């Protein structure tokens, strides 16, 4: 814990927030708004993710240990300019047993992949980002023979039919919207693609 202070916590508006994870908002000095996370909700969600991952990982004719070893080896590259989203996605994926690497935008992700710092098994990317957006990242990945088959999931607030169609036409393996975010659906989608 870095600091402790009394703050008025206001209820979180419904748009874009998961009421099980976010208790509300507060203002820091200088009128900087912050989300106030609900520790009990986070713990409950993490436990639910672990149980869902364990259920989904039970292979027919295999052992749970085999499934866990397989999941630990999978590395997911999370690409989002929002630190809150990156942190949430990283926590969900790590709780499910995946190794997670994060990048702040599409250009950062493309540079990291091209440098071949480490193998990546799947990319989970936002669409709206500075420097290189998710559509541009997807185009670059599909144009490069090394990454043409790299499973890529777009998860974004852009849920219009034309955005979904564009993402899928560019080669996204899945297109999920943040407005209807469901971590079980995210984990099932990733599990299906790996």
N, C-alpha and C positions, 0 to 999 in steps of 0.2 A: 504494500500500500504506500503510495507516494504522499497522499495528502488526505486529510479528513476535514470536511467543512459542512456546516448546515446549509442546505439549499432547499428551496421550494421546488418540488417535483410536480409538474403538471401532467395530466393524462395525455397519452400519446395519441395524435390524430390517426385515424384509421389508414390513411393512404401510405402504402409502402412499409408499414411496420407490422411485425408479428407480435400480437399482444401477449403471447406466451413468453417471448424473449425480452421485450422492451417494456419497462415499467412506466416510462414517460419521458419527458424532456425537462431540462433545467438550463438556466442561463449562468454561464461563468462570468467572471469579471470581464468587462469590455463587451458585454452583451453577446458573448459567443454561445450559441446553442449547442447542447450536447444531448445525446441519447443516454438515458439511464437504463442500464440492463438489469433484468430481474434474475438474480443469482439462482433462485429456486427453479425458475423456468428454464434457465440454461442447463442446470444439472439434470432436470427431468428430461429435457430434449436430448441431451447427450446420452443418457441412459436408454432412451427410446431408439436413438440412432444405433447404438451398440447392439441392442436386441434385434433391430431390423436387419442390420448388417449380418449378424450371426444367422438369422433365419434365411436370408437371401443367399448366404455363402454355403449353406449345407448342400454339397454336391451329391447328385445321385450316384451311389456306389463308392463315393469317396469319403474321406474323413474330414472333420472340422479342422484338424491341424493342417491338412493339405490346403484347404480353402484359405486359412489365415496366412499361410506362407505365400500363397499366390497373391493375396491382397496386399501384403506388405511390400512385395516387389513392385507393385504398380505405382508409378509416379504420375501425378496429375499436375499440370501447369495451370494455375489459376491466374487469369489476366483480367484485372479490373482497376480502374483509376480510383475507386472509392475504397479507402482503407477499412471502412466499416464492413463493406461487402466482402472484401478480400479476407478479412479476419473471420467473419462468420462462415464463409465457404470453407476456409482452411480448417476451422474447428470441426465442422461437420464431417469433412472428408477424413481428417486425421482420426476422429472418433470411430469412423468406420474401418480404419486400418490402412488407409492409403498414405503414401508419402506425398507431401505437397510442396511445390515450389511456387512462389508468387512473383508476378511481374505487374508493373504499374500501368502499362498501356501496350498496344499492339506492337509498336516498334521495339520496346524493351523485350517483349516475348520473342519476336522474330530474331533479334540480335542474339538472344540467349540460345535459341534453338540452333541457329546457324553456327554459333561458336562451339556447339556440341559439348557443352560443359558436362552434361549428364543426359542419359536417355530419358525421354518423356514418353509415357504410354497414352496420354490423352490430354487435350487442351480444353479447358472450360473458360470461355471468354465472354466478356461484356461486348456490346456493340458500340455504345457511345463512349469514346475515349479520345484524349488528345493525341496528337502526332500521327497515330495510325489506329483507325477504329477497327472494330471486330470484323466488319465486312472486308476491309483492306487486308487484315491479318489472314483471314480465310482465303482470299484470293492469292496472296503470296504463298501460303502453305500449299494450296492445290497446284500452283505453278512450279513448285520445287519438287523434283523427283524424290528427294529424301523424305519429304513430309506429305506427299500426295495422299497416302493412305493413313495418316495419323488421325485417329478419331478426334473430332472437334465438335464440341457442344457450345452453342451460343445461348447465353442466359442474360436476358436484357429486359428493360422496361418497355422496349419498343415491340408492342404486341399487335400492331396493325397487320391485316392480312398481307399487304404488299411487302412489309418488312419480313414476315415469316417466309413468304414465297421467295424473296430475294436471298435470304440466308440459306434456304434449302437448295435453291438453284446454284448458288456459289459452292455448294458442296458440304454444308453443315450436316453432320450425322444426326443432330437433334437440335431443336429450337425450343427453349423454355422461356416463359415470361416470369418476371419477378413479381408481377401483380398477383399471380396465382401460385406463388412459390410453395412447393411441397417438398420437403427434404427427402421423403421416402421416394417420391417420383424421381428426384435428382439421382439418388443412389441407385435406384433400379435402372435408370437410363445409362448411367456410367457402368454399372455391372453388366448390362447387356452388350455394351460396346467393347468392353475389355476382354 
